[in-house]
Amino acid sequence: MRKVVDIPEELAASQAKYHKEAGRAFIAGLPELTADVLSRWGLRVIGAPLHGVTALVLLVTRADGTPAVLKLQLRDEESEGEPLALRTWNGDGAVRLLDHDETTHTLLLERLAPTRTLSRLPDAHEAVLVVARLLAHLTSAPAPAGLRRLGDLAHALLERTPGALNRIPDPAVRRTVADCAAALREVADEPGDRLLHGDLHYGNVLAADRAPWLAIDPKPLAGDPGFDLRPALANRFDADDVRWRFDAMTDVLGLDRERARAWTYGRLLQNCLWDLEDGRRLEDRQLEIARRLDTRTP
């Protein structure tokens, strides 16, 4: 079969790292899958391929000349609900879904400005407010049936916590992680029912002609919007700015601050568990956010 696109080595490496045999099989079948989708949908590739951690992204043109983006990805727990979330938002605050192949989990999306991410906005406070306004809009929608549920995720995190704590030698760090779990435990049985983006970091906010900023690449959940705040606390990290950012976002979203703090601790716990389970040193940034949000700290 004629080679239609080069598969980036970094994508192959990340698929092997995170998805093991399934990831290697996905990469092996990607040239044939790409050729098939391009042919069936009448698409022409424009420029070099892009990629994230798990997806191949191609700038394409449709047969009628419409610019678009083709996203080829391995279906997993986090990406499973992406087309459902995008259909629910229907372009209102998020990228438009133009087509979706259910069998291969391939998405055809409207083309935004891939190099104009929120990371480029010079004003750090304005960037936080952009995320907050997007989240307020996106999470105003009730989650459709069929999405992952935050309550299930929260209880799974709490079940994994005791074993993880045993792998933390530093008592101060262990106490911080235990405090995150204790806060999550207080709200885990009231997880909420809003449509969450799940991963709204600055790289997942792109400029567009039809709107100043739009969200891409959701890892959607049904749950409480407080769980969506952590990326904007961590991006372009400034420890002295954590409380301002948290207060600003909870104000824009109209969230109960204590409840939002508990869900943010839950998100921090998730990141700490990922680090521990992958054998990595706990990230200082996560621990510092947890400490800065602690109302017992002056």
N, C-alpha and C positions, 0 to 999 in steps of 0.2 A: 504493500500500500504506500502511496506517495506521502512523504513526510510533510505535514502541514504546519507544524509548530514545534519549536524546541521546548522541552520540558526543563524548567530551571532546576539546577542541581540542589539549590537550597530547599526547594519544595520537596524533592525526592528525599532529602535527608530528614526533613521535619516529619514527613509522612511515616518514614521508617521508625523514627524516634517515638512518635506519639501513638501510632496505630499498628506498629509491628508488621506482621504478615499481611493484614488487611491493607495497610498503607502501601506496602510494596506491590501488592496485587493491583491496587488502584493506579499507581504510577505506571506499572507495566501495561495496563489497558488504556491509559490516557490518550496516547496517539490515535488509536482506533476510535475511541469514543469521541474525541475532538473532531476527527474527520467526518464521522457519521452525523454529529449534531450540526456542524457547519453546512453539510450537504442538505440535510432534511429541512433546516430552517432557512436556507438560502442566504447564508451569512458570508461576508468577506472580512478577513482579518486585516486590521490596520495597525502596523507597528509591532514592537516587541512585546512578548507576553509579560504580564505582571503576576504577582502571586502574594498570598498571605501565608500564614502558617500551614493551612491545610487546603487551600483552593488555588486553582489556576484561573487567572483572570485575563480575558482577551478583549481588547478594544475591537469592535466589529461594526460593520455597516450592513443593514438589512437590504433586501432586494429593492425596496422602494427608496433607498438612500438614507433611511433613518439611522442616526448613530446610536449604538447600543453597547452593552457590555455583556459578555458571556462568562458566566461563573460555573466552573466545573469543580465539584467537590465530593468528597467521600461523605456519605450520609452517616452522621453520628448523633448522639443524644442531644448535643447542643445545637447542631444545624438543622435537625429534623423539622422544627417548627418555623424555620425562616420564611418559606413561601406563604404559610398561613398568616403570619404576622404582617408581611408586606401586603397581602391582599386585604387584610383588615384595615390597615392604614390607608391603602389605596392612593399613595403618593402624597398624603397630607402629613408633612413633617418628615417623610422618609422617601427613599428612592422608590420609583415605580417598578413593579414587576410586570414585564411585558409578556413573558411566556415561561412555562415551567414544564419540564419533563419529569413526571412522577417516578418513572422507572429508574432513571439514572440520577435523579436529584439535581439536574442541571437547571440553572436559572438564566433567563435573558432579562437584563435590567436596563432601564434608561441610563444613558451616559451622563454622568455629572462631570466634575473637573477633578480628575484623579490626583493631580499634584497640588491642588489647593485645599489642604486640610486645615482643620482648626488649629493645629500645632503652629501654623504660620502667623496666627493672629498675635500681634505684638503685646497687646494689653492682657495680662494674665487674668485680671478680674473680669474683663469682658468675656474672655473665653469661658470662664466658669458660668457666667450668666447665660451665654449661648446654650451651653449644655442644659442648664436648668430650665430654660424656656422650652427647649426641645422635649425634655423629659416631661414637663408639665403637659405638653400637648399630646405626646405619644401615650402616656400612662392614663390619660383621661378616658381612653377606650377600655371597656371591659374585655377581659381576655376571652377569646373564642374557645369553645370546647376542643380538647385534644392536645393542648399544650402541656409541657412539663409544669408541675406545680411546685411553688416555692416551699410549701409545707413539707412535701416529701423530701426535697433537697435539704431543708433545715434539719429534719430528724436524722437523715443519713449523715450529715456533718457531725451531729452530736454523738451518734453511735461510734464514729471514727475517732473522736477526740481523746478518750482515755488512753488508747494505745499510742496516739501521737504525743501526748504529754510525757509519756514515759521515755521518749526519745530526745527530750530537751534537757540538757544538763544544767543550764543556767537557771537558777531559781527565779530570778526577776523576769526573764523571758517566759518561763513556764507559767508564772502568775499572770502575765499579760494575756497569754493565749487562753488560759483558764477563765479569765475575766470576760474575754470575747464570747466564749462558749456559754458562760452564765447569763450574759445579756441576751444571747440568741434564745436560750431556753425559756426566757420570760415571754417571748412573743411567738415561739414556734407553732403554737396551736391556733394562732390567729394570723394566718399568712397573707390575707388579702386576695383580691381577685382582679387586679388591673393587668393590662397587657404591658409587660416590662420589656425593654430592649435587651437588657442582660449584659451589654458590653459597650456602653457608649463612652469610649475613650476618644481622645482628640483625633486619632487617625481614622475613626469611624464617623466623622462629621466632615462632609465635603461641601464646597461651594457649588452653586448651580445658577443657571440663568433664571429659572422660574421662582427661586427662593434664595435668600442669602445663604442659608445653611440647611442641609438635609442629612438625616441619619442613614447609614448603610450597615450591612453585615450584622443584623440582630442575632442574638442567641436567646430567643424569647422564653419567657416564663409567665405563668399566671401568679401574681402575688402583690406584695407591698412595694410601692415606689421607693421606699427607703433603701431597698436592696440595690438600687441603680445609682447611688450617689458616689460610691468609692472611686471610680475612675477619675472623676474630676477633682478629687482630693489628692490623688497620686500623680496625675499628669503635671509636668513642669513643677515638680514637688518643691514646696516651701513650707517647712515645719511651722513657721510663725504665722502662716496664712491658713492653716487647716481650719481653725474655728471660724474665721471669717467666711471661708468657702462653704462650710457646713451650714452656718446660719443663713447665708444668702440663698443657698439652694432650697433649704427647707421653707424659707419665706416665699420664694417664687412658686414652689409646688404646693404650698399651703399644708405642709405636713406637721403632724404632732412631733415635736423635736425629740422627745424621749423615745418614742417608738422608732423614729427614723434612725436615731443613734444605735438602738439595739440591732436593727437590720443591717446597719453599716458594720457593726461589730461582727455580725454573721458573715458578711462578705469578706471581711478581713480574716476571719477564721478559715474560710474556704481557701484563701490564698496561702495562709500559713500551712494548712494541711497538704496542699499541693507541693509546697517546698519540702516539707518533712518526708512525704511519701516518695518524692523523687530523689531524696538524699541530698538536697541542697541546703545550704545555710539559710536560715530565715532572713528575709529581706528587711533591712533596717527601716525602710520607708513604711512598711506595713505596721511594724511595731510602734513607730513614732506616731503614726496617725491614730492608732488605738490610744496611746498615752495622751495625745493632745485633745482627744474627744472626751476623756475621762473628766466628768464634772467634779470629781474630788480633787483634781489638780488645779491649783490657782492659775 
